């Protein structure tokens, strides 16, 4: 039973921290320009739209 309480409080703490981050206007977690989407030509990157000059991952 104590494992269930520990798990509940860990999940609750995670949700609270995520909501605080959302309230302060942090950017949501997003993927990079690489990954599995790079293998599919018809899908553009959500961050840079396929233009690697705009991609923060490629320019760092």
C-alpha distance matrix in Angstrom:
0.0 3.8 5.3 5.3 6.6 8.9 10.1 10.8 12.8 14.5 15.7 16.7 18.6 20.3 21.4 22.8 24.7 26.1 27.3 28.9 30.7 31.9 33.2 35.2 36.8 35.8 36.7 34.1 33.1 35.9 37.2 40.2 43.6 42.9 40.2 40.4 42.4 45.2 45.9 46.6 49.9 49.5 46.4 47.1 44.8 43.0 43.9 47.5 48.7 50.0 52.2 51.1 53.1 50.6 47.5 45.8 44.2 47.6 49.4 47.2
3.8 0.0 3.8 5.4 5.1 6.2 8.6 9.8 10.7 12.3 14.3 15.2 16.4 18.3 20.0 21.0 22.5 24.3 25.7 27.0 28.7 30.3 31.5 33.2 35.0 33.8 35.0 32.6 31.6 34.6 36.0 38.9 42.4 41.8 39.3 39.8 41.8 44.5 45.4 46.3 49.5 49.3 46.0 46.4 43.9 42.1 42.6 46.2 47.7 49.0 50.9 49.7 51.5 49.0 45.9 44.0 42.4 45.9 47.5 45.1
5.3 3.8 0.0 3.8 5.5 5.1 6.1 8.5 10.0 10.5 12.2 14.0 15.3 16.5 18.3 19.9 21.1 22.5 24.3 25.8 27.1 28.6 30.3 31.9 33.4 31.9 32.8 30.2 28.9 31.7 32.8 35.7 39.2 38.3 35.7 36.2 38.4 41.0 41.8 42.7 46.0 45.9 42.7 43.2 40.8 39.1 39.7 43.3 44.7 45.8 47.8 46.6 48.5 46.2 43.0 41.1 39.4 42.8 44.6 42.2
5.3 5.4 3.8 0.0 3.8 5.5 5.1 6.0 8.6 9.9 10.6 12.1 14.1 15.3 16.5 18.2 20.0 21.1 22.5 24.3 25.9 26.9 28.5 30.5 31.9 30.7 31.5 28.8 27.8 30.7 32.0 35.1 38.6 38.0 35.4 35.6 37.5 40.3 41.2 41.8 45.0 44.6 41.3 41.9 39.7 37.7 38.6 42.2 43.5 44.8 47.0 46.0 48.0 45.4 42.4 40.7 39.2 42.6 44.4 42.3
6.6 5.1 5.5 3.8 0.0 3.8 5.4 5.0 6.2 8.6 9.9 10.3 12.1 14.1 15.3 16.3 18.2 19.9 21.0 22.4 24.3 25.6 26.8 28.7 30.5 29.5 30.8 28.4 27.8 30.9 32.6 35.7 39.2 39.0 36.6 37.2 38.8 41.6 42.8 43.4 46.4 45.9 42.6 42.8 40.4 38.2 38.8 42.5 43.9 45.5 47.4 46.4 48.1 45.4 42.5 40.6 39.3 42.9 44.4 42.2
8.9 6.2 5.1 5.5 3.8 0.0 3.8 5.5 5.3 6.2 8.7 9.8 10.5 12.3 14.3 15.3 16.5 18.3 20.0 21.1 22.7 24.4 25.8 27.3 29.1 27.7 28.9 26.7 25.8 28.9 30.5 33.4 37.0 36.6 34.3 35.2 37.0 39.6 40.8 41.7 44.7 44.5 41.1 41.2 38.5 36.6 36.9 40.5 42.2 43.5 45.3 44.0 45.7 43.1 40.1 38.1 36.7 40.2 41.7 39.3
10.1 8.6 6.1 5.1 5.4 3.8 0.0 3.8 5.5 5.1 6.2 8.5 9.9 10.6 12.4 14.3 15.5 16.6 18.4 20.1 21.3 22.6 24.4 26.1 27.5 26.0 26.8 24.3 23.2 26.1 27.6 30.6 34.1 33.7 31.3 31.9 33.7 36.4 37.5 38.2 41.3 41.0 37.7 37.9 35.4 33.5 34.1 37.7 39.2 40.5 42.5 41.4 43.2 40.7 37.6 35.8 34.3 37.8 39.5 37.4
10.8 9.8 8.5 6.0 5.0 5.5 3.8 0.0 3.8 5.5 5.2 6.0 8.5 9.9 10.6 12.2 14.3 15.4 16.5 18.4 20.1 21.1 22.5 24.6 26.1 25.1 26.2 23.7 23.1 26.3 28.1 31.3 34.8 34.8 32.5 33.0 34.5 37.4 38.6 39.0 42.0 41.3 37.9 38.1 35.7 33.4 34.1 37.8 39.2 40.8 42.8 41.9 43.6 40.8 38.0 36.3 35.2 38.8 40.3 38.3
12.8 10.7 10.0 8.6 6.2 5.3 5.5 3.8 0.0 3.8 5.4 4.9 5.9 8.4 9.7 10.3 12.1 14.0 15.2 16.3 18.3 19.8 20.8 22.6 24.5 23.6 25.1 23.0 22.7 26.1 28.2 31.2 34.9 35.0 33.1 34.0 35.3 38.0 39.6 40.1 42.9 42.4 38.8 38.7 36.0 33.6 33.9 37.6 39.2 41.0 42.6 41.6 43.0 40.2 37.5 35.4 34.4 38.1 39.4 37.1
14.5 12.3 10.5 9.9 8.6 6.2 5.1 5.5 3.8 0.0 3.8 5.5 5.2 6.2 8.7 10.0 10.6 12.3 14.3 15.5 16.7 18.4 20.1 21.5 23.0 21.6 22.8 20.7 19.9 23.2 25.0 28.0 31.6 31.6 29.7 30.8 32.2 34.8 36.4 37.1 40.0 39.7 36.1 35.9 33.1 30.9 31.1 34.7 36.5 38.0 39.6 38.4 39.9 37.2 34.4 32.3 31.1 34.7 36.1 33.8
15.7 14.3 12.2 10.6 9.9 8.7 6.2 5.2 5.4 3.8 0.0 3.8 5.4 5.0 6.2 8.6 10.0 10.5 12.3 14.3 15.4 16.5 18.4 20.3 21.4 20.2 21.1 18.5 18.0 21.2 23.1 26.3 29.9 30.0 28.0 28.8 30.0 32.8 34.4 34.8 37.6 37.0 33.5 33.4 30.8 28.5 29.0 32.7 34.2 35.9 37.7 36.8 38.4 35.6 32.8 31.1 30.0 33.7 35.2 33.2
16.7 15.2 14.0 12.1 10.3 9.8 8.5 6.0 4.9 5.5 3.8 0.0 3.8 5.4 5.2 6.2 8.7 9.9 10.6 12.4 14.4 15.3 16.5 18.7 20.3 19.6 21.1 19.0 19.1 22.5 25.0 28.2 31.7 32.2 30.5 31.4 32.3 35.1 36.9 37.1 39.7 38.9 35.3 35.0 32.4 29.7 30.0 33.8 35.4 37.4 39.0 38.3 39.6 36.6 34.1 32.2 31.6 35.3 36.5 34.6
18.6 16.4 15.3 14.1 12.1 10.5 9.9 8.5 5.9 5.2 5.4 3.8 0.0 3.8 5.5 5.1 6.2 8.6 9.9 10.6 12.4 14.2 15.3 16.8 18.8 17.8 19.6 18.0 18.0 21.7 24.2 27.1 30.8 31.3 29.9 31.2 32.1 34.7 36.7 37.2 39.6 39.1 35.4 34.8 31.8 29.3 29.1 32.8 34.7 36.6 37.9 37.0 38.1 35.1 32.6 30.4 29.8 33.6 34.5 32.3
20.3 18.3 16.5 15.3 14.1 12.3 10.6 9.9 8.4 6.2 5.0 5.4 3.8 0.0 3.8 5.5 5.2 6.1 8.6 10.0 10.7 12.4 14.3 15.7 16.9 15.5 16.8 14.7 14.5 18.0 20.4 23.4 27.1 27.6 26.1 27.4 28.3 30.9 32.9 33.4 35.9 35.4 31.7 31.1 28.2 25.7 25.6 29.3 31.2 33.0 34.4 33.5 34.7 31.8 29.2 27.1 26.4 30.2 31.3 29.2
21.4 20.0 18.3 16.5 15.3 14.3 12.4 10.6 9.7 8.7 6.2 5.2 5.5 3.8 0.0 3.8 5.5 5.1 6.1 8.6 9.9 10.5 12.3 14.4 15.5 14.8 16.0 13.9 14.4 17.9 20.6 23.9 27.3 28.2 26.8 27.8 28.3 31.1 33.2 33.2 35.5 34.6 30.9 30.4 27.7 24.9 25.1 28.9 30.5 32.6 34.1 33.6 34.8 31.7 29.3 27.5 27.2 31.0 32.1 30.4
22.8 21.0 19.9 18.2 16.3 15.3 14.3 12.2 10.3 10.0 8.6 6.2 5.1 5.5 3.8 0.0 3.8 5.4 5.1 6.2 8.7 9.8 10.5 12.5 14.5 14.2 16.3 15.0 16.1 19.8 22.8 25.8 29.3 30.4 29.4 30.7 31.0 33.7 36.0 36.0 38.1 37.2 33.5 32.6 29.7 26.8 26.6 30.2 32.1 34.4 35.6 35.0 35.8 32.6 30.5 28.4 28.4 32.2 32.9 31.1
24.7 22.5 21.1 20.0 18.2 16.5 15.5 14.3 12.1 10.6 10.0 8.7 6.2 5.2 5.5 3.8 0.0 3.8 5.5 5.1 6.3 8.7 9.9 10.9 12.8 11.8 14.0 13.0 13.8 17.6 20.6 23.3 26.9 28.0 27.2 28.9 29.3 31.6 34.1 34.5 36.5 35.9 32.1 30.9 27.8 25.0 24.4 28.0 30.2 32.3 33.2 32.3 33.0 29.9 27.7 25.4 25.3 29.2 29.7 27.7
26.1 24.3 22.5 21.1 19.9 18.3 16.6 15.4 14.0 12.3 10.5 9.9 8.6 6.1 5.1 5.4 3.8 0.0 3.8 5.5 5.1 6.3 8.8 10.1 10.9 9.8 11.2 9.7 10.7 14.4 17.5 20.5 23.9 25.2 24.5 25.9 26.0 28.5 31.0 31.1 33.1 32.3 28.5 27.4 24.4 21.5 21.2 24.9 26.8 29.0 30.2 29.6 30.5 27.3 25.1 23.1 23.1 26.9 27.7 26.0
27.3 25.7 24.3 22.5 21.0 20.0 18.4 16.5 15.2 14.3 12.3 10.6 9.9 8.6 6.1 5.1 5.5 3.8 0.0 3.8 5.3 4.9 6.2 8.7 9.9 10.2 12.1 11.0 13.0 16.5 19.9 22.9 26.2 27.8 27.2 28.5 28.2 30.9 33.4 33.1 34.8 33.7 29.9 28.8 26.0 22.8 22.5 26.2 27.9 30.5 31.6 31.4 32.0 28.6 26.8 25.0 25.5 29.2 29.8 28.4
28.9 27.0 25.8 24.3 22.4 21.1 20.1 18.4 16.3 15.5 14.3 12.4 10.6 10.0 8.6 6.2 5.1 5.5 3.8 0.0 3.8 5.3 5.0 6.4 8.8 9.2 12.1 12.1 14.3 17.8 21.3 23.9 27.2 29.0 28.7 30.4 30.1 32.4 35.2 35.2 36.7 35.8 32.0 30.5 27.4 24.3 23.4 26.9 29.0 31.6 32.3 31.8 32.0 28.7 27.0 24.8 25.5 29.3 29.4 27.7
30.7 28.7 27.1 25.9 24.3 22.7 21.3 20.1 18.3 16.7 15.4 14.4 12.4 10.7 9.9 8.7 6.3 5.1 5.3 3.8 0.0 3.8 5.5 5.3 6.5 5.7 8.6 8.9 11.0 14.5 17.9 20.3 23.6 25.5 25.4 27.4 27.0 29.1 32.0 32.1 33.5 32.7 28.9 27.2 24.1 21.0 19.9 23.3 25.6 28.1 28.6 28.0 28.3 25.0 23.3 21.0 21.7 25.5 25.6 24.0
31.9 30.3 28.6 26.9 25.6 24.4 22.6 21.1 19.8 18.4 16.5 15.3 14.2 12.4 10.5 9.8 8.7 6.3 4.9 5.3 3.8 0.0 3.8 5.4 5.2 5.8 7.9 7.8 10.8 13.9 17.6 20.2 23.2 25.4 25.4 26.9 26.1 28.5 31.3 30.9 32.2 31.1 27.3 25.7 22.8 19.4 18.8 22.2 24.1 26.9 27.7 27.6 27.9 24.4 23.0 21.2 22.2 25.9 26.2 25.1
33.2 31.5 30.3 28.5 26.8 25.8 24.4 22.5 20.8 20.1 18.4 16.5 15.3 14.3 12.3 10.5 9.9 8.8 6.2 5.0 5.5 3.8 0.0 3.8 5.4 7.7 10.6 11.4 14.5 17.5 21.2 23.6 26.5 28.9 29.0 30.6 29.7 32.0 34.9 34.4 35.5 34.3 30.5 28.8 26.0 22.5 21.6 24.9 26.9 29.8 30.3 30.3 30.3 26.7 25.6 23.7 25.1 28.7 28.6 27.5
35.2 33.2 31.9 30.5 28.7 27.3 26.1 24.6 22.6 21.5 20.3 18.7 16.8 15.7 14.4 12.5 10.9 10.1 8.7 6.4 5.3 5.4 3.8 0.0 3.8 5.8 9.4 11.3 14.3 17.2 20.8 22.7 25.5 28.0 28.5 30.5 29.6 31.5 34.7 34.5 35.4 34.4 30.7 28.6 25.5 22.2 20.7 23.8 26.1 28.9 29.0 28.7 28.3 24.8 23.9 21.6 23.2 26.7 26.2 24.9
36.8 35.0 33.4 31.9 30.5 29.1 27.5 26.1 24.5 23.0 21.4 20.3 18.8 16.9 15.5 14.5 12.8 10.9 9.9 8.8 6.5 5.2 5.4 3.8 0.0 3.8 6.4 8.7 12.1 14.5 18.1 20.0 22.5 25.3 26.0 27.9 26.6 28.5 31.7 31.3 32.0 30.9 27.3 25.1 22.1 18.7 17.3 20.3 22.5 25.4 25.5 25.5 25.2 21.6 20.8 18.9 20.7 24.1 23.7 22.8
35.8 33.8 31.9 30.7 29.5 27.7 26.0 25.1 23.6 21.6 20.2 19.6 17.8 15.5 14.8 14.2 11.8 9.8 10.2 9.2 5.7 5.8 7.7 5.8 3.8 0.0 3.8 6.4 9.1 11.7 15.2 16.9 19.8 22.2 22.9 25.1 24.1 25.8 29.1 29.0 30.0 29.2 25.5 23.3 20.0 17.0 15.3 18.4 20.9 23.5 23.6 23.1 23.1 19.6 18.3 16.1 17.6 21.1 20.9 19.7
36.7 35.0 32.8 31.5 30.8 28.9 26.8 26.2 25.1 22.8 21.1 21.1 19.6 16.8 16.0 16.3 14.0 11.2 12.1 12.1 8.6 7.9 10.6 9.4 6.4 3.8 0.0 3.8 6.6 8.3 11.8 13.5 16.2 18.8 19.6 21.7 20.5 22.2 25.5 25.3 26.2 25.5 21.8 19.5 16.3 13.2 11.6 14.8 17.3 19.8 20.2 19.8 20.1 16.6 15.1 13.4 14.7 18.2 18.4 17.7
34.1 32.6 30.2 28.8 28.4 26.7 24.3 23.7 23.0 20.7 18.5 19.0 18.0 14.7 13.9 15.0 13.0 9.7 11.0 12.1 8.9 7.8 11.4 11.3 8.7 6.4 3.8 0.0 3.8 6.1 9.9 12.5 15.4 17.6 17.7 19.4 18.5 20.7 23.6 23.4 24.7 23.9 20.1 18.4 15.3 12.2 11.6 15.3 17.2 19.6 20.7 20.4 21.3 18.0 16.0 14.7 15.3 18.9 19.8 19.1
33.1 31.6 28.9 27.8 27.8 25.8 23.2 23.1 22.7 19.9 18.0 19.1 18.0 14.5 14.4 16.1 13.8 10.7 13.0 14.3 11.0 10.8 14.5 14.3 12.1 9.1 6.6 3.8 0.0 3.8 7.0 9.9 13.3 14.8 14.6 16.4 16.1 18.2 21.1 21.3 22.9 22.6 18.8 17.3 14.1 11.7 11.2 14.9 16.9 18.6 19.9 19.2 20.7 17.7 15.1 13.8 13.4 17.0 18.5 17.6
35.9 34.6 31.7 30.7 30.9 28.9 26.1 26.3 26.1 23.2 21.2 22.5 21.7 18.0 17.9 19.8 17.6 14.4 16.5 17.8 14.5 13.9 17.5 17.2 14.5 11.7 8.3 6.1 3.8 0.0 3.7 6.7 9.7 11.6 11.7 13.4 12.6 14.6 17.6 17.7 19.2 18.9 15.1 13.6 10.3 8.2 8.0 11.6 13.4 15.0 16.5 16.0 17.8 15.0 12.2 11.7 11.2 14.4 16.3 16.1
37.2 36.0 32.8 32.0 32.6 30.5 27.6 28.1 28.2 25.0 23.1 25.0 24.2 20.4 20.6 22.8 20.6 17.5 19.9 21.3 17.9 17.6 21.2 20.8 18.1 15.2 11.8 9.9 7.0 3.7 0.0 3.8 6.8 8.0 7.9 9.9 9.4 11.2 14.2 14.7 16.4 16.7 13.1 11.8 8.5 7.8 8.0 10.9 12.5 13.2 15.0 14.2 16.6 14.4 11.2 11.2 9.7 12.5 15.1 15.1
40.2 38.9 35.7 35.1 35.7 33.4 30.6 31.3 31.2 28.0 26.3 28.2 27.1 23.4 23.9 25.8 23.3 20.5 22.9 23.9 20.3 20.2 23.6 22.7 20.0 16.9 13.5 12.5 9.9 6.7 3.8 0.0 3.8 5.3 6.8 9.8 9.1 9.5 13.0 14.1 15.3 16.3 13.0 11.1 7.6 8.3 7.4 9.2 11.3 11.1 12.5 11.0 13.5 11.9 8.3 8.6 6.4 8.8 11.7 12.0
43.6 42.4 39.2 38.6 39.2 37.0 34.1 34.8 34.9 31.6 29.9 31.7 30.8 27.1 27.3 29.3 26.9 23.9 26.2 27.2 23.6 23.2 26.5 25.5 22.5 19.8 16.2 15.4 13.3 9.7 6.8 3.8 0.0 3.8 6.8 9.2 7.6 6.9 10.7 11.7 12.2 13.5 10.7 8.5 5.4 7.7 7.2 7.4 8.8 7.7 9.4 8.0 11.2 10.3 7.0 8.8 7.0 7.7 11.1 12.4
42.9 41.8 38.3 38.0 39.0 36.6 33.7 34.8 35.0 31.6 30.0 32.2 31.3 27.6 28.2 30.4 28.0 25.2 27.8 29.0 25.5 25.4 28.9 28.0 25.3 22.2 18.8 17.6 14.8 11.6 8.0 5.3 3.8 0.0 3.7 6.7 6.5 5.2 8.5 10.6 11.9 14.0 11.6 10.5 8.2 10.8 10.8 11.1 12.1 10.3 12.2 10.4 13.8 13.6 10.2 11.6 8.8 9.1 12.8 13.7
40.2 39.3 35.7 35.4 36.6 34.3 31.3 32.5 33.1 29.7 28.0 30.5 29.9 26.1 26.8 29.4 27.2 24.5 27.2 28.7 25.4 25.4 29.0 28.5 26.0 22.9 19.6 17.7 14.6 11.7 7.9 6.8 6.8 3.7 0.0 3.8 5.5 5.7 7.8 10.0 12.5 14.4 11.9 11.9 10.0 12.1 12.9 14.0 14.5 13.1 15.5 14.1 17.5 17.0 13.6 14.7 11.7 12.5 16.2 16.7
40.4 39.8 36.2 35.6 37.2 35.2 31.9 33.0 34.0 30.8 28.8 31.4 31.2 27.4 27.8 30.7 28.9 25.9 28.5 30.4 27.4 26.9 30.6 30.5 27.9 25.1 21.7 19.4 16.4 13.4 9.9 9.8 9.2 6.7 3.8 0.0 3.8 5.4 5.7 7.4 10.7 12.3 10.2 11.4 10.6 12.8 14.6 15.6 15.2 13.9 16.9 16.2 19.8 19.3 16.2 17.7 15.1 15.8 19.5 20.2
42.4 41.8 38.4 37.5 38.8 37.0 33.7 34.5 35.3 32.2 30.0 32.3 32.1 28.3 28.3 31.0 29.3 26.0 28.2 30.1 27.0 26.1 29.7 29.6 26.6 24.1 20.5 18.5 16.1 12.6 9.4 9.1 7.6 6.5 5.5 3.8 0.0 3.8 5.3 5.4 7.9 9.1 6.6 7.6 7.3 9.8 12.0 12.7 11.8 10.6 13.9 13.9 17.5 16.8 14.2 16.3 14.4 14.9 18.4 19.7
45.2 44.5 41.0 40.3 41.6 39.6 36.4 37.4 38.0 34.8 32.8 35.1 34.7 30.9 31.1 33.7 31.6 28.5 30.9 32.4 29.1 28.5 32.0 31.5 28.5 25.8 22.2 20.7 18.2 14.6 11.2 9.5 6.9 5.2 5.7 5.4 3.8 0.0 3.8 5.6 7.1 9.6 8.1 8.3 8.1 11.5 12.8 12.5 11.8 9.5 12.4 11.8 15.6 15.7 13.2 15.6 13.3 12.9 16.6 18.2
45.9 45.4 41.8 41.2 42.8 40.8 37.5 38.6 39.6 36.4 34.4 36.9 36.7 32.9 33.2 36.0 34.1 31.0 33.4 35.2 32.0 31.3 34.9 34.7 31.7 29.1 25.5 23.6 21.1 17.6 14.2 13.0 10.7 8.5 7.8 5.7 5.3 3.8 0.0 3.8 6.4 9.3 8.9 10.5 11.3 14.5 16.3 16.0 14.8 12.4 15.5 15.2 19.0 19.3 16.9 19.4 17.0 16.4 20.1 21.7
46.6 46.3 42.7 41.8 43.4 41.7 38.2 39.0 40.1 37.1 34.8 37.1 37.2 33.4 33.2 36.0 34.5 31.1 33.1 35.2 32.1 30.9 34.4 34.5 31.3 29.0 25.3 23.4 21.3 17.7 14.7 14.1 11.7 10.6 10.0 7.4 5.4 5.6 3.8 0.0 3.8 5.7 5.9 8.5 10.3 13.3 15.7 15.4 13.4 11.6 15.1 15.8 19.5 19.4 17.5 20.2 18.5 18.1 21.6 23.5
49.9 49.5 46.0 45.0 46.4 44.7 41.3 42.0 42.9 40.0 37.6 39.7 39.6 35.9 35.5 38.1 36.5 33.1 34.8 36.7 33.5 32.2 35.5 35.4 32.0 30.0 26.2 24.7 22.9 19.2 16.4 15.3 12.2 11.9 12.5 10.7 7.9 7.1 6.4 3.8 0.0 3.8 5.6 7.4 10.2 13.4 15.6 14.4 11.9 9.7 13.1 14.3 17.8 18.0 16.8 20.1 18.8 17.9 21.1 23.5
49.5 49.3 45.9 44.6 45.9 44.5 41.0 41.3 42.4 39.7 37.0 38.9 39.1 35.4 34.6 37.2 35.9 32.3 33.7 35.8 32.7 31.1 34.3 34.4 30.9 29.2 25.5 23.9 22.6 18.9 16.7 16.3 13.5 14.0 14.4 12.3 9.1 9.6 9.3 5.7 3.8 0.0 3.8 6.5 10.0 12.4 15.2 14.4 11.2 10.2 13.8 15.8 19.0 18.6 17.7 21.0 20.3 19.8 22.8 25.2
46.4 46.0 42.7 41.3 42.6 41.1 37.7 37.9 38.8 36.1 33.5 35.3 35.4 31.7 30.9 33.5 32.1 28.5 29.9 32.0 28.9 27.3 30.5 30.7 27.3 25.5 21.8 20.1 18.8 15.1 13.1 13.0 10.7 11.6 11.9 10.2 6.6 8.1 8.9 5.9 5.6 3.8 0.0 3.8 6.7 8.9 11.9 11.7 9.0 8.7 12.5 14.2 17.4 16.4 15.2 18.2 17.5 17.6 20.6 22.8
47.1 46.4 43.2 41.9 42.8 41.2 37.9 38.1 38.7 35.9 33.4 35.0 34.8 31.1 30.4 32.6 30.9 27.4 28.8 30.5 27.2 25.7 28.8 28.6 25.1 23.3 19.5 18.4 17.3 13.6 11.8 11.1 8.5 10.5 11.9 11.4 7.6 8.3 10.5 8.5 7.4 6.5 3.8 0.0 3.8 6.3 8.7 8.0 5.3 5.3 9.0 10.9 13.9 12.7 11.7 14.9 14.7 14.8 17.4 19.8
44.8 43.9 40.8 39.7 40.4 38.5 35.4 35.7 36.0 33.1 30.8 32.4 31.8 28.2 27.7 29.7 27.8 24.4 26.0 27.4 24.1 22.8 26.0 25.5 22.1 20.0 16.3 15.3 14.1 10.3 8.5 7.6 5.4 8.2 10.0 10.6 7.3 8.1 11.3 10.3 10.2 10.0 6.7 3.8 0.0 3.8 5.5 5.7 4.8 5.3 8.4 9.4 12.2 10.5 8.8 11.6 11.3 12.0 14.6 16.6
43.0 42.1 39.1 37.7 38.2 36.6 33.5 33.4 33.6 30.9 28.5 29.7 29.3 25.7 24.9 26.8 25.0 21.5 22.8 24.3 21.0 19.4 22.5 22.2 18.7 17.0 13.2 12.2 11.7 8.2 7.8 8.3 7.7 10.8 12.1 12.8 9.8 11.5 14.5 13.3 13.4 12.4 8.9 6.3 3.8 0.0 3.8 6.0 5.8 8.2 10.5 11.7 13.8 11.2 9.7 11.8 12.2 13.7 15.8 17.4
43.9 42.6 39.7 38.6 38.8 36.9 34.1 34.1 33.9 31.1 29.0 30.0 29.1 25.6 25.1 26.6 24.4 21.2 22.5 23.4 19.9 18.8 21.6 20.7 17.3 15.3 11.6 11.6 11.2 8.0 8.0 7.4 7.2 10.8 12.9 14.6 12.0 12.8 16.3 15.7 15.6 15.2 11.9 8.7 5.5 3.8 0.0 3.8 6.0 8.2 9.2 9.7 11.1 8.0 6.6 8.2 9.4 11.1 12.6 14.2
47.5 46.2 43.3 42.2 42.5 40.5 37.7 37.8 37.6 34.7 32.7 33.8 32.8 29.3 28.9 30.2 28.0 24.9 26.2 26.9 23.3 22.2 24.9 23.8 20.3 18.4 14.8 15.3 14.9 11.6 10.9 9.2 7.4 11.1 14.0 15.6 12.7 12.5 16.0 15.4 14.4 14.4 11.7 8.0 5.7 6.0 3.8 0.0 3.8 5.5 5.5 6.6 8.0 5.3 4.9 8.1 9.6 10.0 11.3 13.7
48.7 47.7 44.7 43.5 43.9 42.2 39.2 39.2 39.2 36.5 34.2 35.4 34.7 31.2 30.5 32.1 30.2 26.8 27.9 29.0 25.6 24.1 26.9 26.1 22.5 20.9 17.3 17.2 16.9 13.4 12.5 11.3 8.8 12.1 14.5 15.2 11.8 11.8 14.8 13.4 11.9 11.2 9.0 5.3 4.8 5.8 6.0 3.8 0.0 3.8 5.6 8.3 10.1 8.2 8.4 11.8 12.8 12.9 14.5 17.2
50.0 49.0 45.8 44.8 45.5 43.5 40.5 40.8 41.0 38.0 35.9 37.4 36.6 33.0 32.6 34.4 32.3 29.0 30.5 31.6 28.1 26.9 29.8 28.9 25.4 23.5 19.8 19.6 18.6 15.0 13.2 11.1 7.7 10.3 13.1 13.9 10.6 9.5 12.4 11.6 9.7 10.2 8.7 5.3 5.3 8.2 8.2 5.5 3.8 0.0 3.8 6.1 8.9 8.5 8.2 11.9 12.2 11.3 13.4 16.4
52.2 50.9 47.8 47.0 47.4 45.3 42.5 42.8 42.6 39.6 37.7 39.0 37.9 34.4 34.1 35.6 33.2 30.2 31.6 32.3 28.6 27.7 30.3 29.0 25.5 23.6 20.2 20.7 19.9 16.5 15.0 12.5 9.4 12.2 15.5 16.9 13.9 12.4 15.5 15.1 13.1 13.8 12.5 9.0 8.4 10.5 9.2 5.5 5.6 3.8 0.0 3.8 5.4 5.7 6.8 10.5 11.6 10.0 11.2 14.6
51.1 49.7 46.6 46.0 46.4 44.0 41.4 41.9 41.6 38.4 36.8 38.3 37.0 33.5 33.6 35.0 32.3 29.6 31.4 31.8 28.0 27.6 30.3 28.7 25.5 23.1 19.8 20.4 19.2 16.0 14.2 11.0 8.0 10.4 14.1 16.2 13.9 11.8 15.2 15.8 14.3 15.8 14.2 10.9 9.4 11.7 9.7 6.6 8.3 6.1 3.8 0.0 3.8 5.3 4.9 8.3 8.7 6.4 7.9 11.3
53.1 51.5 48.5 48.0 48.1 45.7 43.2 43.6 43.0 39.9 38.4 39.6 38.1 34.7 34.8 35.8 33.0 30.5 32.0 32.0 28.3 27.9 30.3 28.3 25.2 23.1 20.1 21.3 20.7 17.8 16.6 13.5 11.2 13.8 17.5 19.8 17.5 15.6 19.0 19.5 17.8 19.0 17.4 13.9 12.2 13.8 11.1 8.0 10.1 8.9 5.4 3.8 0.0 3.8 5.6 8.1 9.8 7.6 7.1 10.8
50.6 49.0 46.2 45.4 45.4 43.1 40.7 40.8 40.2 37.2 35.6 36.6 35.1 31.8 31.7 32.6 29.9 27.3 28.6 28.7 25.0 24.4 26.7 24.8 21.6 19.6 16.6 18.0 17.7 15.0 14.4 11.9 10.3 13.6 17.0 19.3 16.8 15.7 19.3 19.4 18.0 18.6 16.4 12.7 10.5 11.2 8.0 5.3 8.2 8.5 5.7 5.3 3.8 0.0 3.8 6.3 9.0 8.3 7.9 11.0
47.5 45.9 43.0 42.4 42.5 40.1 37.6 38.0 37.5 34.4 32.8 34.1 32.6 29.2 29.3 30.5 27.7 25.1 26.8 27.0 23.3 23.0 25.6 23.9 20.8 18.3 15.1 16.0 15.1 12.2 11.2 8.3 7.0 10.2 13.6 16.2 14.2 13.2 16.9 17.5 16.8 17.7 15.2 11.7 8.8 9.7 6.6 4.9 8.4 8.2 6.8 4.9 5.6 3.8 0.0 3.8 5.5 5.5 6.4 8.9
45.8 44.0 41.1 40.7 40.6 38.1 35.8 36.3 35.4 32.3 31.1 32.2 30.4 27.1 27.5 28.4 25.4 23.1 25.0 24.8 21.0 21.2 23.7 21.6 18.9 16.1 13.4 14.7 13.8 11.7 11.2 8.6 8.8 11.6 14.7 17.7 16.3 15.6 19.4 20.2 20.1 21.0 18.2 14.9 11.6 11.8 8.2 8.1 11.8 11.9 10.5 8.3 8.1 6.3 3.8 0.0 3.8 5.6 5.2 6.2
44.2 42.4 39.4 39.2 39.3 36.7 34.3 35.2 34.4 31.1 30.0 31.6 29.8 26.4 27.2 28.4 25.3 23.1 25.5 25.5 21.7 22.2 25.1 23.2 20.7 17.6 14.7 15.3 13.4 11.2 9.7 6.4 7.0 8.8 11.7 15.1 14.4 13.3 17.0 18.5 18.8 20.3 17.5 14.7 11.3 12.2 9.4 9.6 12.8 12.2 11.6 8.7 9.8 9.0 5.5 3.8 0.0 3.8 5.6 5.7
47.6 45.9 42.8 42.6 42.9 40.2 37.8 38.8 38.1 34.7 33.7 35.3 33.6 30.2 31.0 32.2 29.2 26.9 29.2 29.3 25.5 25.9 28.7 26.7 24.1 21.1 18.2 18.9 17.0 14.4 12.5 8.8 7.7 9.1 12.5 15.8 14.9 12.9 16.4 18.1 17.9 19.8 17.6 14.8 12.0 13.7 11.1 10.0 12.9 11.3 10.0 6.4 7.6 8.3 5.5 5.6 3.8 0.0 3.8 5.7
49.4 47.5 44.6 44.4 44.4 41.7 39.5 40.3 39.4 36.1 35.2 36.5 34.5 31.3 32.1 32.9 29.7 27.7 29.8 29.4 25.6 26.2 28.6 26.2 23.7 20.9 18.4 19.8 18.5 16.3 15.1 11.7 11.1 12.8 16.2 19.5 18.4 16.6 20.1 21.6 21.1 22.8 20.6 17.4 14.6 15.8 12.6 11.3 14.5 13.4 11.2 7.9 7.1 7.9 6.4 5.2 5.6 3.8 0.0 3.8
47.2 45.1 42.2 42.3 42.2 39.3 37.4 38.3 37.1 33.8 33.2 34.6 32.3 29.2 30.4 31.1 27.7 26.0 28.4 27.7 24.0 25.1 27.5 24.9 22.8 19.7 17.7 19.1 17.6 16.1 15.1 12.0 12.4 13.7 16.7 20.2 19.7 18.2 21.7 23.5 23.5 25.2 22.8 19.8 16.6 17.4 14.2 13.7 17.2 16.4 14.6 11.3 10.8 11.0 8.9 6.2 5.7 5.7 3.8 0.0
